Structure formats: C-alpha cells, structure tokens
Amino acid sequence: MTGNFRIFASFFQFESGAHLVIRYSILHPMDSASSPLQSRLAALSAAVSGVCDEIFASSADSILEGPEPLWDIFRNSVSTGVAASIRRRNIQRSPVYCMPPELFDMILALLDLKDRISVARVCSLWTDRSASCKAALALPTIHDERITPITSKRFQSQLRLLGYPDVQIPGIFLDYDGTDFFCTVAFIHNHMQHIELLDVLIMLEQSGSNRHAALAQCFSTPAPRLRWLQISFESHEAVDSLLRNRDWFAGSAPNLRRCDFWGVAFYTPAFASVRAAYFLIDYRSRLEHIRVLLSEFPCLEALSLEKGGLPSAPSTSPLPVSPMLSLLWLDQATLEAFSHVAYDSVRHVTLRSRLPIPIPAAIQRIIPQPILTLDIYPQASGRIPIVQSVMLRTSHVQGYTRVFTLSDVRIDDPLRDITIFGDATEVALHNPHLLRDATLPSLLSLRRLTLYVSSAFTNVLRGSEFPHLQELVIIFTRAPGSAHPSCHAQDLVHILRSIYQTVQLVIRGANVIEPALNDLRARVSSLRVESNVRVLDAEPLWVSAARFENIGSGNVSFTE
C-alpha cells in the first residue's frame, strides 16, 4: 500500500494448534507532508497558543521556565480526544474491528480458555466479544470427569479474565466415593448462574450425609442461563431423596429449552419452559412412569425416545401426545414398546433404526397415506463411494413427514421392492451415482422427478416405470470454489431413453454442450437451461434436521 500507510500482519499461534492471521495497515501521520494536514496542525497550534494566553492572563504574576506545567493540563484532554478518534476510525476501516460477530464466535468456539484469553487481550472490542461468546470447559483428559482443586482454580481465573461468559460443562461424574466430589460440586454451585450446558452423571448411595446436602444445595440454585441439561441417575430413589423438600434450580431456569434423561426421568416446575426432551429407556426406566411424565411438560415440541440396555415390558396404555408436539424420534424397539400412539397427529416422525427391505408392516403403519412427495438421500461410508444406507423422507398431502433410514442397501437389492411409495407424485433423488446399478421403485403416479447430480451420471431410471412423468429436473451441485460444470447432451439422451414419453427437461447449474444437442431437443417437449444457478454440494436441510442432536444446538431450528 502506498501513501501514509504500512502493511502489518498479526499472527496468533494458540496452544491448541489453531492460528489466526489479521492483516491491517497503520497510518503514520508524521510521514505526511500534505497541505490539508499541515493546515490542520497549524490550526491546532494556534488553538493551543490561544489557550495558553488565556491561562497566562488569569495568572499575570506567574513565570514559567518550561512547558512541563502546561503539558499536564493538555495531556488528559488531548489523549482522550485522540484515542476516541483512533477508535472511531479503526471501527470503520480496520479488519480487526470489522470482523462479523458470527465469524468471531466461530473462531472462538475452536479455542480453549487459555487461547480465549490471548484473543481477549488483543483489544477492548475483542475483550467484550469474548465475554459474550460461550466457553466450554476442557477437562484434562477424556477419562478425568471431575474438577480437582487445581483445575477449579485455573477455570475460575480464566473465566474471571474473560468476563464470566456462558459456560458449558460436559461429562461431569459425581460419585459419592470420589475424592474430588466436594470440589466439583462447589465449582458447579458457584458458577450455576453462568452455566449454559450441564452434563452430569450422579451416583447416589445414601441420603442424609454432608455430600448429599452439598449436592442438594447445588441443584437448588437458580440457573438463569441454563439452556441444556443432560442428567443421569442410578435409580428413581436417588432422584426422590436428592431434592425431596427443595425445587430444582429454585424453580428458576427460564432459558432451559432441552433436557436429556439417561435411564431415570423426572419432572420439576423448573422444566416448564423445556421444548425438547430426550429419554434413553433402559433397565432403570419405567415405561408407565414415562407415559405419565410426558403429560407434565406443557411446552414440549420435540421428543426423542430411544431404547437401550435390557428390554422392559411394553406399555399397555396409550402414549399421550401433546397438541404442541410436532417432532418425534423413535427407534424400532421403542415403536414396539409404545404401540398405542396416535402418530397421525404428529407432523414429523423420524425413525432412528436402520430398517431392512422390504419395510416391516409395523413401520408402514406410521406413514400417512397417500404420499405426496418422496425424497431419497443415499449415504456413503467415509470417502468410499459405496452406498451404506438410504435416508427416505415421505411427505403427506397435509404437510406431515416421516423420515427413516434403510440399511444394508446392496446392488442386488434394488429400491424397486419398496411398494408403499407408488402414489408419490414428486420425487427428489440426491447422489444418484451412489446407487450404481440399483433402480428406483416403479412410481405410477409420478409427475415430477428431480435429480441432484454431483458426480458422473448413472442411469437410475432404467428398469422403472414412470408412465405419467411430465417434468425431469436435473440439478448439478458443486463444491465451494469449484469450476462451473458442463453437461454433454449425449449423457442426457442416454437417460431419456428410459422414459417412453416426451417430458419437459430443466437443467440447472450447468451448461449443455455438444455432441447430440439436436437429438436431445428432439426427445423433449421443452428444454430450459439455467446455467447461472449455483447449488452447493451439501446434505439437504431435512437430513440435518432428522438428527435429534441438532435440535436445540443452534444447527437447526424447531421449524426446520
């Protein structure tokens, strides 16, 4: 850069291995000899002389041997004015100040507390932003699930320097026989007002002890910032004895939106604002208790029921479904345990289990008929382009969806054996190249077919029947920064040979080039090419939303 500026770069090397480079320029005003700046300095000099004359006039008998006495008078005023001016200009011009808050939060999320302090010391603005971004406590090792006096002191010091941001405490193990039990409980208690996520496993053996009283006092402390609670008890008796005469979080957890229960589940008035709940059902669980418990949550919108460990007897009573419940996750074992569920009233149901082909009748009964749309998303294993499973989403005419995963999809086990989708009028297929020689089911009511292509063409239409297909849309997806793709017309002709009627063809995200361009036009009723459309090669939003771990984490919302 020319003129009065010099280019500088600050390189931040963090202990976690991450680094951040900020390039910026610094103005050297004394290097400038431009007339506007000289005239401003001359005006400043005249103003200073005028102020000095006024001071001398008020103290006519004073004699000054040097400028030092007057300098103290001007120092604070000039320093404050110059600092304010520099800050205003930096906020407008410097990348250090212009970094979007969302990008800044993404960078901080990758750093531990020690590196966060290094960032906070760069400038006052970054100090403020560091305090507004949540911090996750990193325990020394994966197996060290307690807070020792040393780690407690270090965390306390680091959190104080950061201005006490929202804190995430993962994987804490509270064992009554643990040597650091009191230290861990005291740390949680002292920082409860700053905790945003708390994940704790509690091992209770007896009530009435000092450890029991300390734990009860800890969890009866208000938690104004708590958003996500993950908790596990060894028995129902442990829950009853812990806070028999106290309210959890003193009945005050206004921002609590998600609770995960492992084995033992319970309800307390502090959970009144919970919108998403997860229940792991095992040998400690009571299905009838969970059935009653679900009616206690007044604002529950998303519910996940997963069965693990030893099997328990099926529930013989209907599972109550709140009118507000719109998202439900189940696995096949839980579906059998809660057989009396009014699934038709739940708008979106996701099955965690990987189901065989053909789909069992017990699963088919939760799919509302008739099906309006069908989305097919094959998934590969790592970087190997071989399909391992297929995610399916069916949409009902009234906007109800069902998402589930088919497992062990083999080349010799085609999707055409799935007959319950025959009424679908719109189908979207992602990554058709992963299916290889597998074929789609015969869709006798299909009107519109959309293919999302990211790699080489595969004729997945071969061997299937689409007698009423009217429109074929092929969307070319690409990775960020990749070149604009081109499509050979002869490849499109090869696909159209599997369709016996003429259709409308829409190409998006690619140019159609020779050879066989005239032959292509002759085989379709209309051809529309939208080459300027850019579609990223990424999983659809409904695939991300089908993972319950994303609900309430900020990755997807309750409406997606």
Secondary structure, 3 states (H helix, E strand, C coil): CCCCEEEEEEEEECCCCCEEEEEEEEECHHHCCCHHHHHHHHHHHHHHHHHHHHHHHHCCCCCCCCCHHHHHHHHHHHHHHHHHHHHHHHHHHCHHHHCCHHHHHHHHCCCCHHHHHHHHCCCHHHHHHHHHCCEECCCCCCCCCCCCHHHHHHHHHHHHHCCCCCEEEEEEEEECCCCCHHHHHHHHHHCHHHEEEEEEEEECCCCCCHHHHHHHHHHCCCCCCCCEEEEEECCHHHHHHHCCCCCHHHHCCCCCCEEEEECCCCCCHHHCCCCEEEEEECCCCCHHHHHHHHCCCCCCCEEEEEECCCCCCCCCCCECCCCCCCEEEECHHHHHHCCCECHHHCCEEEEEEEECCCCCHHHHCCCCCCEEEEEEEEEEECCEEEEEEEEEEEEECCCCEEEEEEECCCCCCCHHHCCCCCCCCEEEEECHHHHCCCCCCCCCCCCEEEEEECCCCCCCCCCCCCCCCCEEEEEEEECCCCCCCEEEHHHHHHHHCCCCCCCEEEEECCEEECCCHHHHHHHCCEEEEECCCCEECCCCHHHHHCCHHHECCCCECCCC
